Amino acid sequence: MSLPRQACRDSTSRRREVHRCSPWYNSFSVALLAASENSGLSTVLKLCKDQPSQEDLDQALYAASGVEWDTGIVRVLLHHGACVNSMPTGGSALHNATLNASLSVVNSLLACGADVNLQDQGGKTALHRAAYLGTLSLVNVLLVAGADVHLQDKGGATALHYTAQYGRLGVVQALLAAGADIDLQFKGGRTVLHRAAYYGRLDILDALLVAGADVHLQTKNGHTALLLAAKNGKDDGVAALLRAGADINHANQEGWTALHIAAKQGHASVVVALLAAGADVNLQSKVGHTALLLAAENDKDDVAADLLRAGADINHANQEGWTALHSAAKHGHVSVVVALLAAGADVNLQSKRGWSALHPAAWDGMLSVVDALLAAGADVELQDQAGSTPLLWAAGNGKDAVAAALLRAGADINHANQAGSTALHCAAGKGHANVVAVLLAAGAGIHLQTKAGKTAFLLAAQSGKDDVAADLLRAGADVNHAEQDCMPTKGDALATDAERAAHAEADEDIITLAGELAANPFSSVVLGPVDEADPPTYLTIDELKELHLTIPPECDPDAQGESVASARKAASKPNKPL
């Protein structure tokens, strides 16, 4: 009954692993395994004479079936009352023996009445496990013993489904010969053909196709086996499925075909195979994406080149008006941008929101892409729907290097969008000191006002960007400039005491002191919300006067103690206490 030396070594290491990783083993099980390591059948017999409990025996049987090729100990335990179909850990001794590929133990357990179709806590039978391992001898023994090839685990998978990833061709053939349903769909609508296609098991794929597997069946997401093979880059599987009649232009629920999926993943060999087989290169997804847009978005320049050679529409735009050039520029894929420009992409096409490829590249600071677009003739003055040029986008997101490049290319430094904001306004309001420095050095208009009457200094101060406000003051900003609407007039609605109380906690955050210069303190206090979208802040006239602000007569309601609504007001020159 002794095992070969290497087998004994392997068995010993497995037992030690069991001791370390299986806390549910009781002391009897541990003693049993220790005895079996030394071929201690006599010790096992002695342990059994101590009348162990049923639980002890069942646990010991499960343990022994998983580490023994020798059936001696298993037979002893069964003889002393171990239940052959007990499942102390959610699985039976037969499950464990099958997973251990112990044919002799499997035969012994079956001979002693083991239920070949008993399902573990996950719904798997011994046949599921044998199919997963790809052990044909075990599969045949279990089939002869009456294993049901139609039983499904809790995910709906039969033993046949388990062969697709790790199984063996012989196991697939044996299960099919035993009547396994070749087109049964389990969790997610997948069949064994879907799995074989995805994992690239060409031998199993061919066998399934010969046996009549349906190449048109779809998962719940609309994927056929062809789409799954394309997704995982299995070009041989793609070819086999196409030969079997798979629909090359079938689209999933998102409208993606095998070509879309392969292009997105960058599987060039699959893309070439699909194009050679006649895939429509310009089919669109439900949101208007072609394979070229997906390749460009995901930096697959070699795939993009293949698609262009096959006639892909280089200037096709999706539902948002984005082209492949927009997508590549947005993500900073300079090699794709260069390839598209060389192939004739229109550098100045605008999306539905008016964005050219230069806009998103500027926003994200993709300097190399910006340089490539400028070299190809990108128009630096193209405006989006709000009237903003790429320079305003770069300034608003703190991209100083891009802003400098756009200025060198002739961008209008004082261009204002529909709100009257220039690049300097955008940078100052967001506190981008680096961009403010570039713009000031290039001569940006420091006194220009937005349509709301705000200067760059006022925006910086109101946003609490003291460093930027200081830079603007040094550059000559007018500290005494006030917004056009100053403070509320008598015609403005007055806030109630209740409204004022509700906003009282916010007053401290809204009233922002401009700060101090090294030797020249700021001479103003800024009142107003940091964000104009915030609720208005309410201050009494007395409170305003206590701050030593000069209140224009036309703005004074002449009623001490009454609260004033919408304190959005400008930096006024301090006056002596009133």
Residue, then its C-alpha position, 0 to 999 in steps of 0.5 A: m500500500s505504500l506510495p512512491r517517494q515523491a507522492c509521499r512527499d506531496s501527500t505530506s505537504r498537503r496534510r501539513e497544509v490541511h493542519r494549518c488551514s483547516p481549523w474545523y478539524n478536531s483533535f481526532s482528525v488531526a491525530l488521524l492525519a498524523a498517523s496516516e503520514n506515517s502509514g499508521l493504519s494501526t494507530v487509526l484502528k486504535l483511535c477508532k476503538d475509543q468510540p469517536s463521535q459521529e461528527d469525529l468520524d465524518q470529519a476524519l473521513y472527509a479529511a482522509s479522502g482529500v489527502e490519501w491515495d491509499t484507501g485503507i484508512v478510508r475503509v477503516l473509517l467507513h467500517h467504524g461508522a463514518c457516513v459516506n454522504s456526510m458534508p461536514t464542510g459543505g462537501s462530501a468525501l466524494h467531492n474531496a476525493t474527486l478534487n484530489a484526483s484520487l481514483s482509488v478513493v473515489n471507487s471505494l466511496l462509490a462502492c460504499g454507497a456514495d451519492v454520485n449526484l450529491q451537490d455541495q453548498g455551491g450546487k456542484t457535484a463530483l462531476h463538476r469537479a472532475a470536469y473542472l480538473g479535466t481528469l477523464s478517468l474520473v469523469n468516466v468513472l462518475l458517468v458509469a456510476g450514474a452522474d447526471v450531466h444535466l445537474q446545475d450548480k447555483g450559477g446554473a452551470t453544468a459540468l460541461h461549462y466547467t470544461a471550457q477554461y481548464g478542461r480537456l478535449g476528451v472530457v468535453q467529448a465524454l460529456l457530450a456523448a453522455g447527453a450534455d446540453i451543448d447550448l444550455q445558458f447559465k448565469g449571464g446567458r453564457t454557454v460553454l461556447h461563449r466560455a471556450a471562445y473567450y478563453g481561446r480554447l480552440d480545441i474545445l471550440d472546434a469540438l463544440l462547433v462540430a457538435g452543433a453549438d449555436v454560434h448566434l446565441q447571445t449573453k444577457n448583454g448581447h454578446t455572441a461567442l464572436l464578440l467574446a473571442a474578439k474582446n480577449g484577442k483570440d484571433d484563431g477563435v474569431a476565424a473558427l467562429l466566422r467559418a462556422g457562420a457567426d454574424i460578423n456585424h452583430a452588435n451587443q446592447e451598446g451597439w458594439t460589434a466585434l470590430h468595435i471591441a477589438a479596436k478598443q482593446g487594441h487587438a490588431s490581429v483580430v482587427v485585421a482578421l475581421l476587416a479581411a472577412g468583411a466587417d463594416v468599418n464605419l458601423q456606429s454604436k448607439v452613441g455614434h462611436t465607430a471603431l476608429l473613435l474607440a481606437a483613438e480614445n484608447d491610444k491604439d495607433d496601430v489599430a487606427a492605422d489599420l482602420l484608416r487603410a480599410g476606409a474608416d471615416i476619419n472625420h466621423a463624429n459621434q452624437e456629441g460631435w466628437t471625432a477621433l481627433h477630439s478623443a485622442a486629443k482629450h486623452g493626450h494620445v499624441s501618436v494617434v493625434v499625429a497619425l490622424l492629422a497626417a491622414g487628413a483629419d480636420v483639425n478645426l472641426q467643432s463638437k455640438r458644444g463648439w469644442s475643437a480638438l484644441h479645447p480639451a487638449a488645452w484644458d487637460g494641459m496636453l502640451s505635446v498634443v497642443d503643439a501638434l494641433l497648432a503645427a497642423g493649423a488649429d485655429v486658436e480663436l475658435q469659440d465654444q458655445a459660451g464664447s470661450t477660446p482654448l486660452l480661456w480653457a487652459a487659464g481656467n484649469g491652471k495650465d500655464a505651459v499650454a497658455a504660453a503656447l497658445l499666446r505664442a501662436g497668436a491667441d487673443i490675450n484679452h478675448a472675452n467670453q459671453a460672460g465677459s470673462t478673459a483668460l485673466h479673469c478665469a485664472a484669477g478667480k480659480g487662484h492659478a497664480n502660475v497662469v496669472a503670471v504668464l498672462l500679466a507678462a504677456g500684457a493681459g488687461i488687468h482692469l478689464q471687467t466682466k459683464a457683472g463688473k468684476t475685475a480679475f483682482l475682485l474675483a481673486a479677492q472674493s474667492g480668497k486667493d490672496d496670493v493672486a490678489a497680491d500679484l495683481l495689486r503689484a501689477g497695478a490692479d485698482v483696489n478701489h474698483a467696485e462692481q457695477d451694482c455696488m450695494p443694494t438700493k432702497g428698491d432691493a428687497l430687505a431680508t427679514d430678521a429670520e432670514r438674516a439669522a439663517h445666514a448669520e453663521a456664513d457671514e464670517d466665511i463670506i466677508t473676506l479680508a484681502g490680506e496684507l502686503a509686505a509693507n503695504p496693508f490692503s486698504s479694502v475689505v471684500l464683501g460677498p459670496v465666494d460663489e455667486a451661486d451661493p445664497p445671499t449673505y445679509l448684513t446690517i448697515d451698522e455692521l457695514k459701518e463698523l467695518h469702516l467702509t464708505i457706504p455710498p449715499e445712494c446705497d444707504p437705506d437710511a435705516q439703522g438696524e435694518s438688514v440689507a439683502s445680497a451683500r455682494k459688494a466691492a472693495s471700498k476705500p476705508n474711511k475714518p470711523l463714523 
